[in-house]
Amino acid sequence: MIVYCLAAACAIGVVIAASRLVRRTRGVDDADPDGPTTAHTGAMLSALFLLAFAIAVVVPWTSADAARSNTYTESQAIAEAYWAASRLEADDARHVQQGLRDYVDLVRGPEWSLMRHGRMSHRGWTELERLRRDVIAVKAGDDDELKDARNLVLEQLGQISSARRQRAMDAQNSPPAGLLIITVLTGVVITLLPFLSGARPRGMTLVPLCLMASLLAAGTYLTIDISHVFTGALAVGPEAFTSLHDDLQRIAEGG
């Protein structure tokens, strides 16, 4: 942030120095609200706002889509592990399947609330590590089919862990604070630019200015509202795990 402030201060210094140098030449004074200085400044501010606004909308939107897809990838891996576990010995199968159901209940319940604040449940990692140790400890002997089932469950547990790590990263990611600050500041400056340039809007000229200000405010709030993957208007919900929970219950009852 200090570097950003220094860069801004240097830019202001360059403008002041340039204005003093131009005064010593044959430059023409420009004090009109619709003069070339205001026109140039307004165009550049509009371009800067549009650039920052586009980035602040597109990046979270893309991140939300990727995070939502990852939740279905994780839930699919859990389902595959659940089916593979059914090929183990009866006691081992029940133990692993119950562990997977407990994990799903944890994710779609307490952990999802934590992710709204950028955190993950330590219990989730513990559950996966315990399941992996238990599956590794399954004694297969010379039974090739049992060995294949154990290896398949371990493979799917690895997929679950990988998807979970990605979900943890998604929960912590958000656009840089500086981007949101620039979006807000340029929106405010664009709104106040006519007044800053010396114009005094009156009557009907205030209508389009107020309309622009309201739309800019709504758009700026949108960039803040969608800045986190698991909160706001684009929030990724636990639908994948809720649907999976129902599927696992149906499988368990059918078995």
C-alpha positions as CSV (number, residue, x, y, z in Angstrom):
1,M,0.0,0.0,0.0
2,I,2.9,2.4,0.8
3,V,4.3,1.8,-2.7
4,Y,0.9,2.6,-4.3
5,C,0.7,5.8,-2.3
6,L,4.2,6.8,-3.3
7,A,3.4,6.1,-7.0
8,A,0.3,8.3,-6.8
9,A,2.3,11.1,-5.0
10,C,5.0,10.9,-7.7
11,A,2.3,11.1,-10.5
12,I,0.8,14.2,-8.8
13,G,4.3,15.7,-8.6
14,V,4.8,15.1,-12.3
15,V,1.5,16.9,-13.1
16,I,2.4,19.9,-11.0
17,A,5.9,20.1,-12.5
18,A,4.5,19.8,-16.0
19,S,1.9,22.6,-15.4
20,R,4.7,25.0,-14.1
21,L,6.9,24.3,-17.1
22,V,4.0,24.8,-19.6
23,R,3.3,28.2,-18.1
24,R,6.7,29.4,-19.2
25,T,5.9,28.4,-22.8
26,R,3.2,29.5,-25.2
27,G,0.6,27.2,-23.6
28,V,-3.0,28.4,-23.4
29,D,-4.8,28.6,-20.0
30,D,-7.6,26.0,-19.7
31,A,-10.1,26.9,-17.0
32,D,-13.3,25.9,-18.8
33,P,-15.4,22.9,-17.4
34,D,-15.6,21.5,-21.0
35,G,-12.0,22.3,-21.9
36,P,-9.4,19.8,-23.2
37,T,-8.0,19.1,-19.8
38,T,-11.4,18.0,-18.4
39,A,-12.3,16.1,-21.5
40,H,-9.0,14.2,-21.4
41,T,-9.2,13.5,-17.7
42,G,-12.8,12.3,-17.9
43,A,-12.0,9.9,-20.8
44,M,-9.0,8.4,-18.9
45,L,-10.9,8.1,-15.6
46,S,-13.8,6.4,-17.4
47,A,-11.4,4.0,-19.1
48,L,-9.6,3.3,-15.8
49,F,-13.0,2.7,-14.0
50,L,-14.2,0.3,-16.7
51,L,-10.9,-1.6,-16.7
52,A,-11.0,-2.0,-12.9
53,F,-14.7,-2.8,-12.9
54,A,-14.3,-5.5,-15.5
55,I,-11.5,-7.2,-13.7
56,A,-13.3,-7.0,-10.4
57,V,-16.4,-8.7,-11.9
58,V,-14.8,-11.2,-14.3
59,V,-12.2,-12.6,-11.9
60,P,-14.6,-13.5,-9.0
61,W,-17.2,-14.8,-11.5
62,T,-14.7,-17.1,-13.1
63,S,-13.4,-18.2,-9.6
64,A,-16.9,-18.9,-8.5
65,D,-17.6,-21.1,-11.5
66,A,-14.3,-23.0,-10.9
67,A,-15.1,-23.4,-7.2
68,R,-18.6,-24.7,-7.9
69,S,-17.2,-27.2,-10.4
70,N,-14.6,-28.3,-7.9
71,T,-17.3,-29.1,-5.3
72,Y,-19.0,-31.5,-7.7
73,T,-15.6,-33.1,-8.5
74,E,-15.0,-33.7,-4.7
75,S,-18.5,-35.0,-4.2
76,Q,-18.1,-37.4,-7.2
77,A,-14.9,-38.7,-5.7
78,I,-16.7,-39.3,-2.4
79,A,-19.4,-41.3,-4.2
80,E,-16.8,-43.4,-6.1
81,A,-15.0,-44.1,-2.8
82,Y,-18.3,-45.1,-1.2
83,W,-19.1,-47.6,-3.9
84,A,-15.5,-48.9,-4.0
85,A,-15.6,-49.4,-0.2
86,S,-18.6,-51.7,-0.6
87,R,-16.3,-54.3,-2.1
88,L,-14.3,-54.5,1.1
89,E,-15.0,-57.0,3.9
90,A,-18.4,-56.2,5.6
91,D,-16.9,-54.6,8.8
92,D,-14.4,-52.6,6.9
93,A,-17.0,-51.5,4.3
94,R,-19.4,-50.2,7.0
95,H,-16.6,-48.4,8.8
96,V,-15.3,-46.6,5.7
97,Q,-18.7,-45.8,4.4
98,Q,-19.8,-44.4,7.7
99,G,-16.6,-42.2,7.8
100,L,-17.5,-40.9,4.3
101,R,-21.0,-40.0,5.4
102,D,-19.7,-38.2,8.5
103,Y,-17.3,-36.3,6.3
104,V,-20.1,-35.2,4.0
105,D,-22.2,-34.1,7.0
106,L,-19.2,-32.1,8.3
107,V,-18.6,-30.3,4.9
108,R,-22.2,-29.3,4.1
109,G,-22.8,-28.2,7.7
110,P,-20.2,-26.6,10.1
111,E,-17.4,-26.4,7.5
112,W,-19.5,-24.5,5.0
113,S,-20.2,-21.8,7.6
114,L,-16.5,-21.5,8.3
115,M,-15.7,-21.2,4.6
116,R,-17.7,-18.0,4.4
117,H,-15.0,-16.5,6.6
118,G,-12.2,-18.0,4.6
119,R,-11.5,-20.9,7.0
120,M,-11.7,-24.7,6.9
121,S,-12.4,-27.3,9.6
122,H,-9.4,-29.1,11.0
123,R,-11.7,-32.0,11.7
124,G,-12.2,-32.5,8.0
125,W,-8.5,-33.1,7.4
126,T,-8.4,-35.4,10.4
127,E,-11.3,-37.5,9.1
128,L,-9.7,-38.0,5.7
129,E,-6.3,-38.9,7.2
130,R,-8.0,-41.4,9.6
131,L,-9.9,-43.0,6.7
132,R,-6.7,-43.3,4.7
133,R,-4.9,-44.9,7.5
134,D,-7.8,-47.3,8.1
135,V,-8.0,-48.3,4.5
136,I,-4.2,-48.9,4.3
137,A,-4.5,-51.1,7.3
138,V,-7.1,-53.3,5.6
139,K,-5.7,-56.9,5.3
140,A,-6.2,-58.2,1.8
141,G,-4.0,-61.2,2.0
142,D,-3.8,-63.0,-1.4
143,D,-7.3,-61.8,-2.5
144,D,-6.6,-59.7,-5.6
145,E,-10.2,-58.4,-5.8
146,L,-9.9,-57.1,-2.2
147,K,-6.5,-55.5,-3.0
148,D,-8.0,-53.8,-6.1
149,A,-10.9,-52.5,-4.0
150,R,-8.6,-51.2,-1.3
151,N,-6.4,-49.5,-3.9
152,L,-9.4,-47.9,-5.6
153,V,-10.7,-46.5,-2.3
154,L,-7.2,-45.1,-1.6
155,E,-7.1,-43.5,-5.1
156,Q,-10.5,-41.9,-4.5
157,L,-9.5,-40.6,-1.1
158,G,-6.5,-39.0,-2.8
159,Q,-8.9,-37.3,-5.2
160,I,-11.0,-36.1,-2.3
161,S,-8.0,-34.6,-0.6
162,S,-6.8,-32.9,-3.7
163,A,-10.3,-31.3,-4.3
164,R,-10.4,-30.3,-0.6
165,R,-7.1,-28.5,-0.9
166,Q,-8.5,-26.6,-3.9
167,R,-11.6,-25.7,-2.0
168,A,-9.4,-24.4,0.9
169,M,-7.6,-22.2,-1.6
170,D,-10.9,-21.0,-3.1
171,A,-12.2,-20.1,0.4
172,Q,-9.1,-17.8,1.0
173,N,-8.9,-16.2,-2.4
174,S,-10.3,-12.8,-3.2
175,P,-9.4,-9.9,-5.6
176,P,-6.6,-7.7,-4.3
177,A,-7.8,-5.0,-2.0
178,G,-6.2,-2.3,-4.1
179,L,-8.4,-3.3,-7.1
180,L,-11.6,-2.7,-5.1
181,I,-10.2,0.6,-3.7
182,I,-9.4,1.8,-7.2
183,T,-12.8,0.8,-8.4
184,V,-14.5,2.8,-5.6
185,L,-12.2,5.8,-5.9
186,T,-12.5,6.1,-9.7
187,G,-16.3,5.7,-9.4
188,V,-16.5,8.6,-6.9
189,V,-14.2,10.8,-8.9
190,I,-16.1,10.2,-12.1
191,T,-19.3,11.1,-10.3
192,L,-17.9,14.3,-8.9
193,L,-15.8,15.3,-12.0
194,P,-18.3,17.9,-13.3
195,F,-18.1,19.7,-9.9
196,L,-14.4,19.3,-9.6
197,S,-13.9,20.9,-13.1
198,G,-15.9,23.9,-12.1
199,A,-19.3,23.1,-13.6
200,R,-22.5,23.8,-11.7
201,P,-25.2,21.4,-12.9
202,R,-28.7,22.7,-12.5
203,G,-32.2,21.5,-13.3
204,M,-32.6,18.6,-15.7
205,T,-28.8,18.3,-16.1
206,L,-28.8,16.7,-12.6
207,V,-31.1,13.8,-13.8
208,P,-28.5,12.0,-16.0
209,L,-25.8,12.7,-13.4
210,C,-27.8,11.2,-10.6
211,L,-28.7,8.2,-12.8
212,M,-25.0,7.7,-13.6
213,A,-24.1,8.0,-9.9
214,S,-26.7,5.5,-8.9
215,L,-25.6,2.9,-11.5
216,L,-22.0,3.4,-10.6
217,A,-22.8,2.9,-6.9
218,A,-24.7,-0.3,-7.7
219,G,-22.0,-1.6,-9.9
220,T,-19.3,-0.8,-7.3
221,Y,-21.2,-2.5,-4.6
222,L,-21.6,-5.6,-6.9
223,T,-17.8,-5.9,-7.2
224,I,-17.5,-5.9,-3.4
225,D,-20.4,-8.3,-2.9
226,I,-19.0,-10.9,-5.2
227,S,-15.4,-10.6,-4.1
228,H,-15.5,-13.9,-2.1
229,V,-16.4,-17.2,-3.6
230,F,-18.5,-18.5,-0.7
231,T,-20.5,-15.3,0.2
232,G,-22.5,-12.7,-1.7
233,A,-24.5,-12.8,-4.9
234,L,-22.4,-15.5,-6.6
235,A,-21.8,-17.6,-3.4
236,V,-21.1,-21.3,-4.0
237,G,-23.5,-23.3,-1.9
238,P,-23.2,-26.9,-0.6
239,E,-25.7,-28.2,-3.1
240,A,-23.2,-30.8,-4.4
241,F,-22.7,-32.3,-0.9
242,T,-26.4,-32.0,0.0
243,S,-27.3,-34.0,-3.1
244,L,-24.6,-36.5,-2.3
245,H,-25.8,-36.9,1.3
246,D,-29.2,-37.9,-0.1
247,D,-27.6,-40.3,-2.5
248,L,-25.5,-42.0,0.1
249,Q,-28.5,-42.4,2.4
250,R,-30.4,-44.0,-0.4
251,I,-27.5,-46.4,-1.2
252,A,-27.1,-47.3,2.5
253,E,-30.8,-48.0,2.9
254,G,-30.8,-50.0,-0.3
255,G,-27.9,-52.0,0.9
